[in-house]
Amino acid sequence: METVLDVALVIAMVAVVAVLAVGVVGLARGDRDPRVAQRLMRARVATQAVALVLVAAVLALRWTGTH
């Protein structure tokens, strides 16, 4: 179970970095479509939320497994 959560956490973190990179590249290029920027921001927040939940789950499993 921990291995599955570890892999899911890595995937979630890569997704956060990918969405953030797309947003930064769009900003650097001067793409000014506010709808796209808003979608990217929402996607980043959602992927960060998933990553935080997975971090909490991994930490909870490891903490309860050692006590």
VMD Tcl script that draws the C-alpha trace (Angstrom):
set ca {
  {0.00 0.00 0.00}
  {2.81 2.40 0.82}
  {4.45 1.78 -2.55}
  {1.21 2.65 -4.35}
  {0.90 5.86 -2.35}
  {4.55 6.71 -2.98}
  {4.10 6.30 -6.73}
  {0.85 8.29 -6.68}
  {2.59 11.06 -4.73}
  {5.43 11.27 -7.25}
  {2.92 11.41 -10.11}
  {0.97 14.16 -8.34}
  {4.13 16.20 -7.74}
  {5.18 15.84 -11.38}
  {1.70 16.99 -12.40}
  {2.00 20.07 -10.19}
  {5.36 20.95 -11.72}
  {4.03 20.37 -15.25}
  {0.99 22.61 -14.76}
  {3.14 25.26 -13.12}
  {5.68 25.12 -15.96}
  {2.97 25.48 -18.60}
  {1.64 28.53 -16.76}
  {5.07 30.12 -16.40}
  {5.92 29.51 -20.06}
  {2.60 31.04 -21.11}
  {3.27 34.05 -18.93}
  {6.80 34.44 -20.31}
  {5.54 34.26 -23.91}
  {3.00 36.94 -23.22}
  {-0.11 34.84 -23.73}
  {-2.69 37.09 -22.18}
  {-5.85 34.97 -22.43}
  {-7.26 35.21 -18.91}
  {-9.44 32.11 -19.37}
  {-6.42 29.91 -20.02}
  {-4.54 31.44 -17.11}
  {-7.52 30.86 -14.84}
  {-7.85 27.21 -15.93}
  {-4.15 26.63 -15.32}
  {-4.38 28.21 -11.88}
  {-7.35 26.02 -10.97}
  {-5.56 22.94 -12.28}
  {-2.47 23.81 -10.24}
  {-4.50 24.29 -7.07}
  {-6.32 21.00 -7.65}
  {-3.12 19.04 -8.26}
  {-1.52 20.63 -5.21}
  {-4.54 19.60 -3.11}
  {-4.23 16.02 -4.34}
  {-0.50 16.04 -3.60}
  {-1.10 17.36 -0.07}
  {-3.69 14.68 0.64}
  {-1.26 12.03 -0.57}
  {1.55 13.47 1.56}
  {-0.74 13.36 4.59}
  {-1.72 9.76 3.81}
  {1.90 8.64 3.38}
  {2.94 10.36 6.61}
  {-0.03 8.93 8.52}
  {0.70 5.40 7.33}
  {4.35 5.66 8.19}
  {3.70 7.27 11.56}
  {1.14 4.67 12.61}
  {3.34 1.88 11.29}
  {6.24 2.80 13.58}
  {4.26 3.03 16.83}
}
mol new
graphics top color blue
foreach p $ca { graphics top sphere $p radius 0.5 }
foreach p [lrange $ca 0 end-1] q [lrange $ca 1 end] { graphics top cylinder $p $q radius 0.2 }
display resetview
